[in-house]
Amino acid sequence: MAKLPKRLHGPALVSNVAATKYTVPASTRTILRSVHISNPTGSPVDFTMSIGADAAATRIFDGFAIGADTVYDHWCYYVLEAAEIVQALAGTNNVITLTLDGDEYTA
């Protein structure tokens, strides 16, 4: 398997509707290693992210408050299989910036 460390998504704004931010390519396994969230506004904003279609049972973050003028880094090791998705949404439209980094392993 060839390993390719890469930025998987972003930096890009997050809307207030669940949307796919990353899809694992065919014949690939991905390890999501970091989630970087930035809130440059003067108010806290709730952030939700899931592996799979957004639902209570698939959420990694569920209405997690990102403080005003705050950067939050989540170091992780989530293994995602081919065709799995990462979805995210924010409590306020287009103010949170999201960046996902990880490694893709191709067969």
C-alpha positions as CSV (number, residue, x, y, z in Angstrom):
1,M,0.0,0.0,0.0
2,A,1.3,3.4,-0.9
3,K,0.9,6.1,1.8
4,L,0.2,9.7,0.9
5,P,0.0,12.3,3.7
6,K,-2.2,15.1,2.5
7,R,-4.7,17.9,3.3
8,L,-8.1,16.2,2.8
9,H,-10.2,19.3,3.0
10,G,-10.0,23.1,3.4
11,P,-9.3,25.4,4.7
12,A,-12.9,26.2,3.8
13,L,-16.0,27.7,5.4
14,V,-18.6,25.5,7.0
15,S,-22.3,26.1,6.3
16,N,-25.2,25.7,8.7
17,V,-26.4,22.6,6.8
18,A,-24.7,19.2,6.9
19,A,-22.5,18.8,3.9
20,T,-19.8,16.3,2.8
21,K,-16.3,17.6,3.4
22,Y,-14.4,14.5,2.3
23,T,-15.1,11.2,0.6
24,V,-12.6,8.4,0.8
25,P,-11.6,7.5,-2.8
26,A,-12.2,4.0,-4.2
27,S,-9.5,1.3,-3.3
28,T,-8.3,3.6,-0.5
29,R,-8.2,3.6,3.2
30,T,-7.8,7.0,4.9
31,I,-6.6,7.8,8.4
32,L,-7.9,11.2,9.5
33,R,-5.2,12.6,11.8
34,S,-6.2,16.2,12.5
35,V,-9.2,18.4,12.5
36,H,-8.4,22.2,12.6
37,I,-11.3,24.5,13.4
38,S,-11.1,28.3,13.5
39,N,-13.7,30.8,14.7
40,P,-12.5,34.3,13.9
41,T,-15.8,35.9,15.1
42,G,-16.6,37.6,18.4
43,S,-19.1,35.0,19.4
44,P,-19.0,31.3,20.1
45,V,-20.3,29.0,17.3
46,D,-21.4,25.4,17.6
47,F,-19.7,22.8,15.4
48,T,-20.9,19.4,14.4
49,M,-18.9,16.8,12.5
50,S,-19.7,13.1,11.7
51,I,-18.2,10.1,10.0
52,G,-21.0,9.0,7.7
53,A,-24.2,10.8,7.0
54,D,-25.0,13.3,9.8
55,A,-26.9,11.6,12.7
56,A,-26.5,11.5,16.4
57,A,-24.9,8.1,16.3
58,T,-22.2,9.1,13.8
59,R,-21.0,12.4,15.3
60,I,-17.5,13.1,16.5
61,F,-18.5,16.6,17.5
62,D,-22.1,17.3,18.4
63,G,-22.9,21.0,18.9
64,F,-19.3,21.5,20.2
65,A,-18.9,25.2,21.1
66,I,-15.9,26.8,19.4
67,G,-15.1,30.0,21.4
68,A,-14.9,33.5,20.0
69,D,-11.6,34.2,18.3
70,T,-10.5,30.7,18.9
71,V,-8.6,28.0,17.1
72,Y,-9.3,24.3,18.1
73,D,-7.0,21.4,17.0
74,H,-8.3,17.9,17.5
75,W,-5.5,15.3,17.0
76,C,-7.0,11.9,16.2
77,Y,-6.7,8.6,14.5
78,Y,-9.9,7.7,12.7
79,V,-9.7,5.0,10.1
80,L,-12.1,5.5,7.2
81,E,-12.8,2.9,4.5
82,A,-13.4,3.5,0.7
83,A,-16.6,5.6,0.1
84,E,-17.0,6.7,3.7
85,I,-17.7,10.4,4.1
86,V,-17.0,13.1,6.6
87,Q,-19.8,15.7,7.0
88,A,-19.8,18.9,9.0
89,L,-22.0,21.9,9.8
90,A,-21.9,25.0,12.1
91,G,-24.5,26.8,14.1
92,T,-23.8,30.0,12.2
93,N,-23.5,30.0,8.4
94,N,-20.0,30.5,6.9
95,V,-18.0,31.7,9.8
96,I,-16.2,28.6,11.0
97,T,-13.2,27.5,8.9
98,L,-12.4,23.7,8.8
99,T,-9.2,21.9,7.7
100,L,-8.8,18.1,7.7
101,D,-5.5,16.4,7.3
102,G,-4.6,12.7,7.1
103,D,-3.0,9.9,5.2
104,E,-4.4,8.0,2.2
105,Y,-3.4,4.4,1.7
106,T,-4.0,3.0,-1.8
107,A,-4.1,-0.7,-2.6
